[in-house]
């Protein structure tokens, strides 16, 4: 990375990756949960995560970059 813009884009892509992974994982977690409140929490969290993805896509559009992710080792 050679500039703060590069760092910003990389961080956006990293977060985008994490949110996309959550959208995939949360339904499986809800299905595996036994407590109804936990199932509901996972389902609600997935809806919030989808909204986060939409917002991230707006940020990518605003800065004129394609909405793509980079794998995050932490995830």
N, CA, C and O atoms as a Maestro MAE file, in Angstrom:
{
 s_m_m2io_version
 :::
 2.0.0
}

f_m_ct {
 s_m_title
 :::
 protein
 m_atom[300] {
  # First column is atom index #
  i_m_mmod_type
  r_m_x_coord
  r_m_y_coord
  r_m_z_coord
  i_m_residue_number
  s_m_chain_name
  s_m_pdb_residue_name
  s_m_pdb_atom_name
  i_m_atomic_number
  :::
  1 25 0.840 -1.168 0.000 1 A "UNK " " N  " 7
  2 3 0.000 0.000 0.000 1 A "UNK " " CA " 6
  3 2 0.888 1.235 0.000 1 A "UNK " " C  " 6
  4 15 1.844 1.351 0.767 1 A "UNK " " O  " 8
  5 25 0.540 2.130 -0.871 2 A "UNK " " N  " 7
  6 3 1.381 3.305 -1.038 2 A "UNK " " CA " 6
  7 2 0.736 4.591 -0.545 2 A "UNK " " C  " 6
  8 15 1.395 5.629 -0.478 2 A "UNK " " O  " 8
  9 25 -0.546 4.532 -0.200 3 A "UNK " " N  " 7
  10 3 -1.220 5.751 0.244 3 A "UNK " " CA " 6
  11 2 -2.332 5.409 1.227 3 A "UNK " " C  " 6
  12 15 -2.687 4.244 1.406 3 A "UNK " " O  " 8
  13 25 -2.869 6.436 1.853 4 A "UNK " " N  " 7
  14 3 -4.004 6.230 2.748 4 A "UNK " " CA " 6
  15 2 -5.236 5.777 1.972 4 A "UNK " " C  " 6
  16 15 -6.070 5.039 2.496 4 A "UNK " " O  " 8
  17 25 -5.348 6.221 0.725 5 A "UNK " " N  " 7
  18 3 -6.458 5.754 -0.115 5 A "UNK " " CA " 6
  19 2 -6.376 4.244 -0.326 5 A "UNK " " C  " 6
  20 15 -7.391 3.548 -0.284 5 A "UNK " " O  " 8
  21 25 -5.168 3.745 -0.553 6 A "UNK " " N  " 7
  22 3 -4.980 2.303 -0.710 6 A "UNK " " CA " 6
  23 2 -5.371 1.557 0.561 6 A "UNK " " C  " 6
  24 15 -6.027 0.517 0.506 6 A "UNK " " O  " 8
  25 25 -4.965 2.095 1.693 7 A "UNK " " N  " 7
  26 3 -5.302 1.483 2.977 7 A "UNK " " CA " 6
  27 2 -6.809 1.499 3.208 7 A "UNK " " C  " 6
  28 15 -7.383 0.503 3.647 7 A "UNK " " O  " 8
  29 25 -7.447 2.628 2.912 8 A "UNK " " N  " 7
  30 3 -8.894 2.751 3.075 8 A "UNK " " CA " 6
  31 2 -9.616 1.713 2.212 8 A "UNK " " C  " 6
  32 15 -10.518 1.026 2.692 8 A "UNK " " O  " 8
  33 25 -9.220 1.597 0.935 9 A "UNK " " N  " 7
  34 3 -9.847 0.636 0.039 9 A "UNK " " CA " 6
  35 2 -9.636 -0.787 0.551 9 A "UNK " " C  " 6
  36 15 -10.565 -1.595 0.550 9 A "UNK " " O  " 8
  37 25 -8.430 -1.089 0.983 10 A "UNK " " N  " 7
  38 3 -8.156 -2.432 1.503 10 A "UNK " " CA " 6
  39 2 -9.033 -2.735 2.730 10 A "UNK " " C  " 6
  40 15 -9.578 -3.832 2.848 10 A "UNK " " O  " 8
  41 25 -9.163 -1.786 3.614 11 A "UNK " " N  " 7
  42 3 -9.999 -1.992 4.807 11 A "UNK " " CA " 6
  43 2 -11.465 -2.192 4.426 11 A "UNK " " C  " 6
  44 15 -12.148 -3.033 5.010 11 A "UNK " " O  " 8
  45 25 -11.949 -1.425 3.453 12 A "UNK " " N  " 7
  46 3 -13.320 -1.615 2.978 12 A "UNK " " CA " 6
  47 2 -13.510 -3.015 2.406 12 A "UNK " " C  " 6
  48 15 -14.510 -3.678 2.681 12 A "UNK " " O  " 8
  49 25 -12.552 -3.452 1.616 13 A "UNK " " N  " 7
  50 3 -12.634 -4.779 1.012 13 A "UNK " " CA " 6
  51 2 -12.583 -5.869 2.076 13 A "UNK " " C  " 6
  52 15 -13.245 -6.899 1.951 13 A "UNK " " O  " 8
  53 25 -11.804 -5.640 3.106 14 A "UNK " " N  " 7
  54 3 -11.683 -6.585 4.212 14 A "UNK " " CA " 6
  55 2 -13.017 -6.701 4.960 14 A "UNK " " C  " 6
  56 15 -13.479 -7.804 5.251 14 A "UNK " " O  " 8
  57 25 -13.612 -5.580 5.258 15 A "UNK " " N  " 7
  58 3 -14.903 -5.575 5.955 15 A "UNK " " CA " 6
  59 2 -15.989 -6.174 5.067 15 A "UNK " " C  " 6
  60 15 -16.855 -6.903 5.551 15 A "UNK " " O  " 8
  61 25 -15.945 -5.874 3.787 16 A "UNK " " N  " 7
  62 3 -16.913 -6.421 2.836 16 A "UNK " " CA " 6
  63 2 -16.832 -7.954 2.831 16 A "UNK " " C  " 6
  64 15 -17.858 -8.634 2.808 16 A "UNK " " O  " 8
  65 25 -15.624 -8.481 2.853 17 A "UNK " " N  " 7
  66 3 -15.415 -9.928 2.918 17 A "UNK " " CA " 6
  67 2 -16.051 -10.493 4.193 17 A "UNK " " C  " 6
  68 15 -16.777 -11.487 4.146 17 A "UNK " " O  " 8
  69 25 -15.774 -9.859 5.310 18 A "UNK " " N  " 7
  70 3 -16.292 -10.349 6.592 18 A "UNK " " CA " 6
  71 2 -17.818 -10.354 6.609 18 A "UNK " " C  " 6
  72 15 -18.434 -11.315 7.071 18 A "UNK " " O  " 8
  73 25 -18.422 -9.289 6.110 19 A "UNK " " N  " 7
  74 3 -19.885 -9.204 6.103 19 A "UNK " " CA " 6
  75 2 -20.486 -10.265 5.179 19 A "UNK " " C  " 6
  76 15 -21.512 -10.861 5.503 19 A "UNK " " O  " 8
  77 25 -19.859 -10.497 4.047 20 A "UNK " " N  " 7
  78 3 -20.357 -11.524 3.125 20 A "UNK " " CA " 6
  79 2 -20.266 -12.908 3.758 20 A "UNK " " C  " 6
  80 15 -21.161 -13.734 3.582 20 A "UNK " " O  " 8
  81 25 -19.193 -13.160 4.490 21 A "UNK " " N  " 7
  82 3 -19.052 -14.448 5.167 21 A "UNK " " CA " 6
  83 2 -20.129 -14.620 6.235 21 A "UNK " " C  " 6
  84 15 -20.666 -15.713 6.413 21 A "UNK " " O  " 8
  85 25 -20.437 -13.550 6.932 22 A "UNK " " N  " 7
  86 3 -21.490 -13.609 7.955 22 A "UNK " " CA " 6
  87 2 -22.858 -13.908 7.355 22 A "UNK " " C  " 6
  88 15 -23.635 -14.677 7.922 22 A "UNK " " O  " 8
  89 25 -23.153 -13.302 6.211 23 A "UNK " " N  " 7
  90 3 -24.440 -13.564 5.563 23 A "UNK " " CA " 6
  91 2 -24.588 -15.050 5.250 23 A "UNK " " C  " 6
  92 15 -25.688 -15.596 5.333 23 A "UNK " " O  " 8
  93 25 -23.493 -15.698 4.896 24 A "UNK " " N  " 7
  94 3 -23.526 -17.138 4.620 24 A "UNK " " CA " 6
  95 2 -23.619 -17.969 5.903 24 A "UNK " " C  " 6
  96 15 -24.316 -18.982 5.937 24 A "UNK " " O  " 8
  97 25 -22.925 -17.545 6.944 25 A "UNK " " N  " 7
  98 3 -22.814 -18.354 8.158 25 A "UNK " " CA " 6
  99 2 -24.018 -18.225 9.097 25 A "UNK " " C  " 6
  100 15 -24.387 -19.196 9.757 25 A "UNK " " O  " 8
  101 25 -24.619 -17.067 9.164 26 A "UNK " " N  " 7
  102 3 -25.678 -16.849 10.149 26 A "UNK " " CA " 6
  103 2 -26.894 -17.770 9.978 26 A "UNK " " C  " 6
  104 15 -27.438 -18.215 10.989 26 A "UNK " " O  " 8
  105 25 -27.348 -18.078 8.759 27 A "UNK " " N  " 7
  106 3 -28.465 -19.034 8.661 27 A "UNK " " CA " 6
  107 2 -28.101 -20.420 9.217 27 A "UNK " " C  " 6
  108 15 -28.935 -21.080 9.836 27 A "UNK " " O  " 8
  109 25 -26.880 -20.847 8.998 28 A "UNK " " N  " 7
  110 3 -26.442 -22.138 9.536 28 A "UNK " " CA " 6
  111 2 -26.407 -22.096 11.060 28 A "UNK " " C  " 6
  112 15 -26.771 -23.060 11.733 28 A "UNK " " O  " 8
  113 25 -25.960 -20.959 11.588 29 A "UNK " " N  " 7
  114 3 -25.916 -20.814 13.042 29 A "UNK " " CA " 6
  115 2 -27.328 -20.803 13.620 29 A "UNK " " C  " 6
  116 15 -27.576 -21.400 14.668 29 A "UNK " " O  " 8
  117 25 -28.250 -20.127 12.942 30 A "UNK " " N  " 7
  118 3 -29.637 -20.084 13.407 30 A "UNK " " CA " 6
  119 2 -30.253 -21.483 13.375 30 A "UNK " " C  " 6
  120 15 -30.976 -21.872 14.292 30 A "UNK " " O  " 8
  121 25 -29.964 -22.224 12.328 31 A "UNK " " N  " 7
  122 3 -30.503 -23.579 12.208 31 A "UNK " " CA " 6
  123 2 -29.956 -24.496 13.303 31 A "UNK " " C  " 6
  124 15 -30.661 -25.386 13.779 31 A "UNK " " O  " 8
  125 25 -28.714 -24.281 13.699 32 A "UNK " " N  " 7
  126 3 -28.090 -25.128 14.718 32 A "UNK " " CA " 6
  127 2 -28.476 -24.737 16.143 32 A "UNK " " C  " 6
  128 15 -28.375 -25.545 17.066 32 A "UNK " " O  " 8
  129 25 -28.911 -23.508 16.310 33 A "UNK " " N  " 7
  130 3 -29.255 -23.036 17.661 33 A "UNK " " CA " 6
  131 2 -30.501 -23.749 18.170 33 A "UNK " " C  " 6
  132 15 -31.444 -24.005 17.422 33 A "UNK " " O  " 8
  133 25 -30.481 -24.058 19.447 34 A "UNK " " N  " 7
  134 3 -31.629 -24.735 20.041 34 A "UNK " " CA " 6
  135 2 -32.564 -23.754 20.739 34 A "UNK " " C  " 6
  136 15 -33.775 -23.973 20.771 34 A "UNK " " O  " 8
  137 25 -32.030 -22.699 21.288 35 A "UNK " " N  " 7
  138 3 -32.855 -21.721 22.001 35 A "UNK " " CA " 6
  139 2 -33.561 -20.814 20.988 35 A "UNK " " C  " 6
  140 15 -32.905 -20.245 20.116 35 A "UNK " " O  " 8
  141 25 -34.876 -20.674 21.090 36 A "UNK " " N  " 7
  142 3 -35.615 -19.822 20.151 36 A "UNK " " CA " 6
  143 2 -35.099 -18.375 20.113 36 A "UNK " " C  " 6
  144 15 -35.058 -17.755 19.050 36 A "UNK " " O  " 8
  145 25 -34.713 -17.850 21.264 37 A "UNK " " N  " 7
  146 3 -34.211 -16.472 21.295 37 A "UNK " " CA " 6
  147 2 -32.900 -16.354 20.518 37 A "UNK " " C  " 6
  148 15 -32.653 -15.346 19.856 37 A "UNK " " O  " 8
  149 25 -32.073 -17.375 20.601 38 A "UNK " " N  " 7
  150 3 -30.809 -17.356 19.874 38 A "UNK " " CA " 6
  151 2 -31.051 -17.473 18.373 38 A "UNK " " C  " 6
  152 15 -30.402 -16.786 17.584 38 A "UNK " " O  " 8
  153 25 -31.984 -18.345 17.971 39 A "UNK " " N  " 7
  154 3 -32.343 -18.452 16.558 39 A "UNK " " CA " 6
  155 2 -32.809 -17.097 16.030 39 A "UNK " " C  " 6
  156 15 -32.402 -16.666 14.951 39 A "UNK " " O  " 8
  157 25 -33.650 -16.447 16.788 40 A "UNK " " N  " 7
  158 3 -34.179 -15.141 16.390 40 A "UNK " " CA " 6
  159 2 -33.070 -14.096 16.314 40 A "UNK " " C  " 6
  160 15 -33.069 -13.255 15.414 40 A "UNK " " O  " 8
  161 25 -32.140 -14.144 17.242 41 A "UNK " " N  " 7
  162 3 -31.030 -13.185 17.244 41 A "UNK " " CA " 6
  163 2 -30.150 -13.376 16.008 41 A "UNK " " C  " 6
  164 15 -29.736 -12.396 15.388 41 A "UNK " " O  " 8
  165 25 -29.862 -14.623 15.648 42 A "UNK " " N  " 7
  166 3 -29.056 -14.876 14.456 42 A "UNK " " CA " 6
  167 2 -29.779 -14.396 13.195 42 A "UNK " " C  " 6
  168 15 -29.159 -13.827 12.297 42 A "UNK " " O  " 8
  169 25 -31.078 -14.626 13.134 43 A "UNK " " N  " 7
  170 3 -31.870 -14.200 11.983 43 A "UNK " " CA " 6
  171 2 -31.894 -12.676 11.879 43 A "UNK " " C  " 6
  172 15 -31.720 -12.121 10.794 43 A "UNK " " O  " 8
  173 25 -32.107 -12.012 12.992 44 A "UNK " " N  " 7
  174 3 -32.113 -10.541 12.997 44 A "UNK " " CA " 6
  175 2 -30.740 -9.992 12.632 44 A "UNK " " C  " 6
  176 15 -30.629 -9.003 11.907 44 A "UNK " " O  " 8
  177 25 -29.706 -10.636 13.134 45 A "UNK " " N  " 7
  178 3 -28.347 -10.176 12.835 45 A "UNK " " CA " 6
  179 2 -28.046 -10.317 11.342 45 A "UNK " " C  " 6
  180 15 -27.354 -9.478 10.766 45 A "UNK " " O  " 8
  181 25 -28.558 -11.361 10.724 46 A "UNK " " N  " 7
  182 3 -28.356 -11.535 9.281 46 A "UNK " " CA " 6
  183 2 -28.994 -10.386 8.512 46 A "UNK " " C  " 6
  184 15 -28.403 -9.870 7.564 46 A "UNK " " O  " 8
  185 25 -30.179 -9.986 8.907 47 A "UNK " " N  " 7
  186 3 -30.849 -8.866 8.229 47 A "UNK " " CA " 6
  187 2 -30.033 -7.582 8.373 47 A "UNK " " C  " 6
  188 15 -29.907 -6.815 7.418 47 A "UNK " " O  " 8
  189 25 -29.488 -7.352 9.545 48 A "UNK " " N  " 7
  190 3 -28.638 -6.177 9.758 48 A "UNK " " CA " 6
  191 2 -27.377 -6.263 8.900 48 A "UNK " " C  " 6
  192 15 -26.919 -5.258 8.355 48 A "UNK " " O  " 8
  193 25 -26.826 -7.453 8.786 49 A "UNK " " N  " 7
  194 3 -25.607 -7.652 8.010 49 A "UNK " " CA " 6
  195 2 -25.864 -7.390 6.531 49 A "UNK " " C  " 6
  196 15 -25.016 -6.813 5.850 49 A "UNK " " O  " 8
  197 25 -27.017 -7.804 6.028 50 A "UNK " " N  " 7
  198 3 -27.378 -7.518 4.638 50 A "UNK " " CA " 6
  199 2 -27.439 -6.004 4.424 50 A "UNK " " C  " 6
  200 15 -26.985 -5.501 3.396 50 A "UNK " " O  " 8
  201 25 -27.994 -5.290 5.383 51 A "UNK " " N  " 7
  202 3 -28.034 -3.823 5.300 51 A "UNK " " CA " 6
  203 2 -26.614 -3.257 5.288 51 A "UNK " " C  " 6
  204 15 -26.334 -2.318 4.543 51 A "UNK " " O  " 8
  205 25 -25.725 -3.807 6.091 52 A "UNK " " N  " 7
  206 3 -24.329 -3.355 6.115 52 A "UNK " " CA " 6
  207 2 -23.680 -3.549 4.743 52 A "UNK " " C  " 6
  208 15 -22.941 -2.686 4.269 52 A "UNK " " O  " 8
  209 25 -23.962 -4.688 4.115 53 A "UNK " " N  " 7
  210 3 -23.419 -4.937 2.779 53 A "UNK " " CA " 6
  211 2 -23.912 -3.895 1.786 53 A "UNK " " C  " 6
  212 15 -23.145 -3.395 0.963 53 A "UNK " " O  " 8
  213 25 -25.194 -3.574 1.871 54 A "UNK " " N  " 7
  214 3 -25.745 -2.550 0.975 54 A "UNK " " CA " 6
  215 2 -25.055 -1.212 1.186 54 A "UNK " " C  " 6
  216 15 -24.747 -0.503 0.227 54 A "UNK " " O  " 8
  217 25 -24.818 -0.874 2.433 55 A "UNK " " N  " 7
  218 3 -24.145 0.395 2.739 55 A "UNK " " CA " 6
  219 2 -22.705 0.387 2.243 55 A "UNK " " C  " 6
  220 15 -22.229 1.389 1.708 55 A "UNK " " O  " 8
  221 25 -22.017 -0.716 2.413 56 A "UNK " " N  " 7
  222 3 -20.651 -0.827 1.910 56 A "UNK " " CA " 6
  223 2 -20.615 -0.689 0.393 56 A "UNK " " C  " 6
  224 15 -19.714 -0.054 -0.154 56 A "UNK " " O  " 8
  225 25 -21.592 -1.281 -0.287 57 A "UNK " " N  " 7
  226 3 -21.653 -1.160 -1.740 57 A "UNK " " CA " 6
  227 2 -21.862 0.298 -2.151 57 A "UNK " " C  " 6
  228 15 -21.338 0.737 -3.175 57 A "UNK " " O  " 8
  229 25 -22.621 1.039 -1.361 58 A "UNK " " N  " 7
  230 3 -22.796 2.466 -1.631 58 A "UNK " " CA " 6
  231 2 -21.484 3.225 -1.464 58 A "UNK " " C  " 6
  232 15 -21.187 4.139 -2.233 58 A "UNK " " O  " 8
  233 25 -20.708 2.848 -0.466 59 A "UNK " " N  " 7
  234 3 -19.409 3.491 -0.252 59 A "UNK " " CA " 6
  235 2 -18.496 3.207 -1.433 59 A "UNK " " C  " 6
  236 15 -17.848 4.117 -1.950 59 A "UNK " " O  " 8
  237 25 -18.437 1.945 -1.869 60 A "UNK " " N  " 7
  238 3 -17.619 1.599 -3.033 60 A "UNK " " CA " 6
  239 2 -18.044 2.438 -4.242 60 A "UNK " " C  " 6
  240 15 -17.202 2.974 -4.962 60 A "UNK " " O  " 8
  241 25 -19.346 2.543 -4.451 61 A "UNK " " N  " 7
  242 3 -19.849 3.327 -5.583 61 A "UNK " " CA " 6
  243 2 -19.446 4.794 -5.442 61 A "UNK " " C  " 6
  244 15 -19.040 5.436 -6.410 61 A "UNK " " O  " 8
  245 25 -19.562 5.298 -4.245 62 A "UNK " " N  " 7
  246 3 -19.233 6.710 -3.994 62 A "UNK " " CA " 6
  247 2 -17.761 7.014 -4.290 62 A "UNK " " C  " 6
  248 15 -17.440 8.096 -4.783 62 A "UNK " " O  " 8
  249 25 -16.882 6.081 -3.997 63 A "UNK " " N  " 7
  250 3 -15.451 6.324 -4.242 63 A "UNK " " CA " 6
  251 2 -15.018 5.843 -5.635 63 A "UNK " " C  " 6
  252 15 -13.847 5.939 -6.001 63 A "UNK " " O  " 8
  253 25 -15.984 5.326 -6.402 64 A "UNK " " N  " 7
  254 3 -15.686 4.920 -7.769 64 A "UNK " " CA " 6
  255 2 -14.882 3.646 -7.902 64 A "UNK " " C  " 6
  256 15 -14.119 3.487 -8.855 64 A "UNK " " O  " 8
  257 25 -15.043 2.745 -6.964 65 A "UNK " " N  " 7
  258 3 -14.323 1.467 -6.993 65 A "UNK " " CA " 6
  259 2 -15.334 0.324 -7.023 65 A "UNK " " C  " 6
  260 15 -16.438 0.458 -6.493 65 A "UNK " " O  " 8
  261 25 -14.965 -0.799 -7.639 66 A "UNK " " N  " 7
  262 3 -15.886 -1.941 -7.650 66 A "UNK " " CA " 6
  263 2 -15.999 -2.555 -6.252 66 A "UNK " " C  " 6
  264 15 -15.027 -2.609 -5.499 66 A "UNK " " O  " 8
  265 25 -17.197 -3.010 -5.929 67 A "UNK " " N  " 7
  266 3 -17.416 -3.667 -4.633 67 A "UNK " " CA " 6
  267 2 -16.869 -5.082 -4.722 67 A "UNK " " C  " 6
  268 15 -17.537 -5.987 -5.221 67 A "UNK " " O  " 8
  269 25 -15.671 -5.261 -4.241 68 A "UNK " " N  " 7
  270 3 -15.079 -6.597 -4.204 68 A "UNK " " CA " 6
  271 2 -14.422 -6.790 -2.856 68 A "UNK " " C  " 6
  272 15 -14.095 -5.830 -2.158 68 A "UNK " " O  " 8
  273 25 -14.239 -8.031 -2.511 69 A "UNK " " N  " 7
  274 3 -13.654 -8.315 -1.206 69 A "UNK " " CA " 6
  275 2 -12.251 -8.869 -1.358 69 A "UNK " " C  " 6
  276 15 -11.842 -9.306 -2.434 69 A "UNK " " O  " 8
  277 25 -11.535 -8.838 -0.262 70 A "UNK " " N  " 7
  278 3 -10.241 -9.507 -0.157 70 A "UNK " " CA " 6
  279 2 -10.329 -10.423 1.051 70 A "UNK " " C  " 6
  280 15 -10.852 -10.032 2.094 70 A "UNK " " O  " 8
  281 25 -9.822 -11.633 0.914 71 A "UNK " " N  " 7
  282 3 -9.907 -12.562 2.046 71 A "UNK " " CA " 6
  283 2 -9.256 -11.981 3.307 71 A "UNK " " C  " 6
  284 15 -8.180 -11.385 3.265 71 A "UNK " " O  " 8
  285 25 -9.938 -12.176 4.397 72 A "UNK " " N  " 7
  286 3 -9.474 -11.692 5.693 72 A "UNK " " CA " 6
  287 2 -9.056 -12.906 6.520 72 A "UNK " " C  " 6
  288 15 -9.869 -13.788 6.795 72 A "UNK " " O  " 8
  289 25 -7.810 -12.943 6.904 73 A "UNK " " N  " 7
  290 3 -7.308 -14.082 7.667 73 A "UNK " " CA " 6
  291 2 -7.985 -14.199 9.025 73 A "UNK " " C  " 6
  292 15 -8.094 -15.300 9.564 73 A "UNK " " O  " 8
  293 25 -8.439 -13.094 9.583 74 A "UNK " " N  " 7
  294 3 -9.082 -13.117 10.892 74 A "UNK " " CA " 6
  295 2 -10.424 -13.857 10.833 74 A "UNK " " C  " 6
  296 15 -10.832 -14.474 11.816 74 A "UNK " " O  " 8
  297 25 -11.093 -13.799 9.713 75 A "UNK " " N  " 7
  298 3 -12.371 -14.474 9.564 75 A "UNK " " CA " 6
  299 2 -12.128 -15.942 9.332 75 A "UNK " " C  " 6
  300 15 -13.079 -16.708 9.178 75 A "UNK " " O  " 8
  :::
 }
 m_bond[299] {
  # First column is bond index #
  i_m_from
  i_m_to
  i_m_order
  :::
  1 1 2 1
  2 2 3 1
  3 3 4 2
  4 3 5 1
  5 5 6 1
  6 6 7 1
  7 7 8 2
  8 7 9 1
  9 9 10 1
  10 10 11 1
  11 11 12 2
  12 11 13 1
  13 13 14 1
  14 14 15 1
  15 15 16 2
  16 15 17 1
  17 17 18 1
  18 18 19 1
  19 19 20 2
  20 19 21 1
  21 21 22 1
  22 22 23 1
  23 23 24 2
  24 23 25 1
  25 25 26 1
  26 26 27 1
  27 27 28 2
  28 27 29 1
  29 29 30 1
  30 30 31 1
  31 31 32 2
  32 31 33 1
  33 33 34 1
  34 34 35 1
  35 35 36 2
  36 35 37 1
  37 37 38 1
  38 38 39 1
  39 39 40 2
  40 39 41 1
  41 41 42 1
  42 42 43 1
  43 43 44 2
  44 43 45 1
  45 45 46 1
  46 46 47 1
  47 47 48 2
  48 47 49 1
  49 49 50 1
  50 50 51 1
  51 51 52 2
  52 51 53 1
  53 53 54 1
  54 54 55 1
  55 55 56 2
  56 55 57 1
  57 57 58 1
  58 58 59 1
  59 59 60 2
  60 59 61 1
  61 61 62 1
  62 62 63 1
  63 63 64 2
  64 63 65 1
  65 65 66 1
  66 66 67 1
  67 67 68 2
  68 67 69 1
  69 69 70 1
  70 70 71 1
  71 71 72 2
  72 71 73 1
  73 73 74 1
  74 74 75 1
  75 75 76 2
  76 75 77 1
  77 77 78 1
  78 78 79 1
  79 79 80 2
  80 79 81 1
  81 81 82 1
  82 82 83 1
  83 83 84 2
  84 83 85 1
  85 85 86 1
  86 86 87 1
  87 87 88 2
  88 87 89 1
  89 89 90 1
  90 90 91 1
  91 91 92 2
  92 91 93 1
  93 93 94 1
  94 94 95 1
  95 95 96 2
  96 95 97 1
  97 97 98 1
  98 98 99 1
  99 99 100 2
  100 99 101 1
  101 101 102 1
  102 102 103 1
  103 103 104 2
  104 103 105 1
  105 105 106 1
  106 106 107 1
  107 107 108 2
  108 107 109 1
  109 109 110 1
  110 110 111 1
  111 111 112 2
  112 111 113 1
  113 113 114 1
  114 114 115 1
  115 115 116 2
  116 115 117 1
  117 117 118 1
  118 118 119 1
  119 119 120 2
  120 119 121 1
  121 121 122 1
  122 122 123 1
  123 123 124 2
  124 123 125 1
  125 125 126 1
  126 126 127 1
  127 127 128 2
  128 127 129 1
  129 129 130 1
  130 130 131 1
  131 131 132 2
  132 131 133 1
  133 133 134 1
  134 134 135 1
  135 135 136 2
  136 135 137 1
  137 137 138 1
  138 138 139 1
  139 139 140 2
  140 139 141 1
  141 141 142 1
  142 142 143 1
  143 143 144 2
  144 143 145 1
  145 145 146 1
  146 146 147 1
  147 147 148 2
  148 147 149 1
  149 149 150 1
  150 150 151 1
  151 151 152 2
  152 151 153 1
  153 153 154 1
  154 154 155 1
  155 155 156 2
  156 155 157 1
  157 157 158 1
  158 158 159 1
  159 159 160 2
  160 159 161 1
  161 161 162 1
  162 162 163 1
  163 163 164 2
  164 163 165 1
  165 165 166 1
  166 166 167 1
  167 167 168 2
  168 167 169 1
  169 169 170 1
  170 170 171 1
  171 171 172 2
  172 171 173 1
  173 173 174 1
  174 174 175 1
  175 175 176 2
  176 175 177 1
  177 177 178 1
  178 178 179 1
  179 179 180 2
  180 179 181 1
  181 181 182 1
  182 182 183 1
  183 183 184 2
  184 183 185 1
  185 185 186 1
  186 186 187 1
  187 187 188 2
  188 187 189 1
  189 189 190 1
  190 190 191 1
  191 191 192 2
  192 191 193 1
  193 193 194 1
  194 194 195 1
  195 195 196 2
  196 195 197 1
  197 197 198 1
  198 198 199 1
  199 199 200 2
  200 199 201 1
  201 201 202 1
  202 202 203 1
  203 203 204 2
  204 203 205 1
  205 205 206 1
  206 206 207 1
  207 207 208 2
  208 207 209 1
  209 209 210 1
  210 210 211 1
  211 211 212 2
  212 211 213 1
  213 213 214 1
  214 214 215 1
  215 215 216 2
  216 215 217 1
  217 217 218 1
  218 218 219 1
  219 219 220 2
  220 219 221 1
  221 221 222 1
  222 222 223 1
  223 223 224 2
  224 223 225 1
  225 225 226 1
  226 226 227 1
  227 227 228 2
  228 227 229 1
  229 229 230 1
  230 230 231 1
  231 231 232 2
  232 231 233 1
  233 233 234 1
  234 234 235 1
  235 235 236 2
  236 235 237 1
  237 237 238 1
  238 238 239 1
  239 239 240 2
  240 239 241 1
  241 241 242 1
  242 242 243 1
  243 243 244 2
  244 243 245 1
  245 245 246 1
  246 246 247 1
  247 247 248 2
  248 247 249 1
  249 249 250 1
  250 250 251 1
  251 251 252 2
  252 251 253 1
  253 253 254 1
  254 254 255 1
  255 255 256 2
  256 255 257 1
  257 257 258 1
  258 258 259 1
  259 259 260 2
  260 259 261 1
  261 261 262 1
  262 262 263 1
  263 263 264 2
  264 263 265 1
  265 265 266 1
  266 266 267 1
  267 267 268 2
  268 267 269 1
  269 269 270 1
  270 270 271 1
  271 271 272 2
  272 271 273 1
  273 273 274 1
  274 274 275 1
  275 275 276 2
  276 275 277 1
  277 277 278 1
  278 278 279 1
  279 279 280 2
  280 279 281 1
  281 281 282 1
  282 282 283 1
  283 283 284 2
  284 283 285 1
  285 285 286 1
  286 286 287 1
  287 287 288 2
  288 287 289 1
  289 289 290 1
  290 290 291 1
  291 291 292 2
  292 291 293 1
  293 293 294 1
  294 294 295 1
  295 295 296 2
  296 295 297 1
  297 297 298 1
  298 298 299 1
  299 299 300 2
  :::
 }
}
